[in-house]
Amino acid sequence: MKTFLDKLFKKPSQAQSTGEMNVQTTPLTEEQLKVVTQEPIPMHPQQYLAGCGQSNGLQRDHNEDALFMMSTVVADGKSDLPFGIFIIADGMGGHIHGEAASQAAARVVAKYLISKVYYKLIDPNPEPMDESLQETVESAIREAQKAVLRYAPGGGTTLTCALTLGDQVTIGHIGDSRAYFVYPDGRTQRITQDHSLVQRMVDLNEITEEEAMSHPNRNVLLRALGQADPVRADIQTHQAPRVGYLLLCSDGLWGSVPDAQIHKIISNAPDPSLACHKLVEAANAAGGPDNISVILVNFLGQ
Amino acid sequence: MEGALETRRIENSLDGNTGALNQLRSGTTLVGRYQVQDVIGVGGMGSVYRARDMHFPNVLKLVAVKEMINQAPDPLVRQTIVQNFEREANILVTLNHPSIPKIYDFFTHDERSYLVEEFINGKDLETVLKQSPTPIREEQTILWAIELCDVLMYLHTHQPEPIIFRDIKPSNIMINQMNHVVLVDFGIAKIFKTGQKGTMIGTEGYSPPEQYRGDATLQTDIYALGATMHYLLTHRDPRLEAPFSFKDRPIREINPLVSPELEVIVDTALQYNPEERFPSASDMKAALVALARRTGALTKATSASLTLQEQPITAVWEFALEDEVRSSPSVEGGILFAGAYDNNLYALTAAKGEFIWKYPTEGAITSKPLVDNGVIYFGSEDGKLHAVSTKTGKLIWDYATGAPIRGSARIAEGHIFVGSDDCNLYAINIASYRKSWALSTEGAIRSTPAIQGGLIYFGNEANEFTCADFRGQVKWRFSTKRPNTSSPLVLDGIVYFSSLDGNFYALDAKSGWTIWRFRMGKGSISSPCSVENFVYVGSADTYMYCLDKSSSREIWRFKCDHQVSGSPIVYKDGIYFGAADGAFYCLDYKTGRQRWKYVTHGPITGTPAAANDLVYIGSSDHKIYAFMP
């Protein structure tokens, strides 16, 4: 099968590798050096700087993506705790259903997390949490599943959400939208696993990452909200990069813009909002085959 | 043909309250004929009821009534759902096989449609598996698999069109009172049309790769049957594993009682490429029957039991003390220090276990000595913190608290931090030998404090877990339901500890918010350790757990014969710990497979120490042992 796919999909990779070598041998500019040697700014209170971007893309006449973003700080001298909710959902199943599914999922997850966590945070005399943050994210996704089944039967959606509290990032994920940590030293670390057929084939060494990008079945998902029940999301918690970013995006970005270019755009942009704008532009410049949604969060003052 | 997807969608679109209200009450009579007795399942499209057929008033004729509540707002979707349900009825009515339920009736009532079927008195295989503590025996699995092959042969050769079941899995297979299989849930879901993005139908874990691409062939059912057999033989639910990952879980590695021949048959059914599987159900049946004949599996009930190969392991040295060792040794500069219930702290050569000196206190020593800069710090049940010279074994200074000290000390910023049964956490200045401050809590502190990033973390016996700063001010406090004796571990901004309330907690170290918790079978006083992305902890439920730090997912668990109160350490690529069954275990840290165990003559409650290629442990059989890893 692999040789067959090789024949069909293998692209000449000569040009690309020379390109990379050129980059490696070019000395770092002052600007780049500044980025690499960046130290965390001792900002107080600790806070998040976040931006987002969205576009239909160039080949779709409607948008089936949904995103949600909020970032807050509660600081009172005794403790200062930034809090954020960041959500990307990429609907599927046709015009009406896909749109309804992603909208319902993003809203329901946001509403659930706000009522369970954010209200607790701003309550002057809060009851202790009866659930862990991971359990709360899991429950939020279960609620979203119910909502998609109710409001968009036949539709489905991916969902990648990050609940950030202090410097811990709890991610709930289902489908093939992605979360990355982007570090100034050049690393782009993907922290979610696509629930897609091609990802599974890559894991089984049936095809390569490169082949997966152009595989005819690259859109087939193994898991999505609104589909097989019970819904099973991946939940994980990571410490946020001390210097660096959390990036959430739909496949409209990662399927069109290579990691290295994503990294370059983020490193060169003055702030997350402009970075997101440039990322969307880059995806459209690459043909914009799909809806594009992107959220970028910078963690300040850890 | 699968109803699971579409129908569950309906069921789930009801929220908790209306879901219950929407069920028919017992006593309700449908179309003047079927009197509902009970809900027997929340199957496919709504509920499944057991009902009595009142057309036979003099005998008790039971039927299964399958309900489909159609609440899709879109009329087109609603119509499709009804059509699918009717298709299920129409297909079932043409079938006649002992492993397929008979259909008696079909009717629609407002938004609800009903299918009246033969009532199967039995359990589905999912329930059978859940109720069985062990995998299903090979002979039994073969018997059921042969019957499943029979019914698949029947469906696959159906005229005019072959029928592909597409959703073979334990919850769709009933075992009746005669121990025969019956396939249930012939629901029919529409095939999900791939728009920009598609998804599969069927059940993750049981569906082969091609089904995700929308292809279903006879080999689709063969694969799902293989997946079902794999689950029966290994007791590992494929839905909880990555799709197509059966190769990563060889049957005989999990259950050595399975014959290599049966493993080959299941592996063949589970081949990634359909053309490499059995070409038909009858070929698979032939292989199963041949195996059963050859091994006599069908006639003889094997009594082979799993005999674990226990590697003989001997201690490099052992040293007998005058009483139980419930404490943990420390090794520093080639010397092993350990306290005992005989009130003494011992210094032995680490390499050979030769006596160097002992230092007497006036109470039992239960903690792990802290060695720093030529001085050993440890508490005793005499209530004192003792500071003793490592060279001479003579007292340098001591500090008296108001009650026994059972936890171990930590050192940071020129201070010793130690908890006492007098409910205080003490910060004692090592230059002045005086207390800088004491933080008073509600309960005895037996947990050893963890110190990280200028903050101190510890549990107590009054169900509290506290984070304080270096001035002794409480930063945050977290409540559990039972005492917290375990000593915390702080890594990457998260503090981990186990509680006697049966949870293993991961809290945000700065704010005390719960990131995740993992429920163990019983409480725990075992302190966690970590390597790579794994965190390990023992519990009174007799297991040693290995959890993923980020996702809280269980990687493996290892069963001991008695509770695990001792704490684990990781040394090289092994994990070492003792249990109340008296055994000292060495497991592979990634897989949890036992490398060896050494059985001492008393429970082990302490934590091992490791240095220079030796691992040390004390036991309540009065001895300290040294082992080669």
Interface residues (C-beta under 8 A of the other chain):
Chain A: M1 R60 E64 S79 L81 D90 M92 G93 G94 G98 P128 M129 E131 S132 L133 Q134 E135 Q145 K146 L149 R150 P153 G154 G156 L165 G166 D167 Q168 T170 L197 R200 M201 D203 L204 E206 N217 N219 V220 L221 L222 R223 A224 G226 Q227 A228 D229 R232 D234 I235 Q236 T237 H238 Q239 D290
Chain B: A4 L5 R8 R9 I10 N12 S13 D15 A72 P73 D74 V77 F192 K193 T194 G195 Q196 K197 G198 T199 M200 G202 T203 E204 P209 Y212 R213 R239 A242 P243 F244 Y272 N273 K475 W476 F478 S479 D492 G493 I494 A506 D508 K510 S511 W513 T514 I515 W516 R517 D548 S550 S551 S552
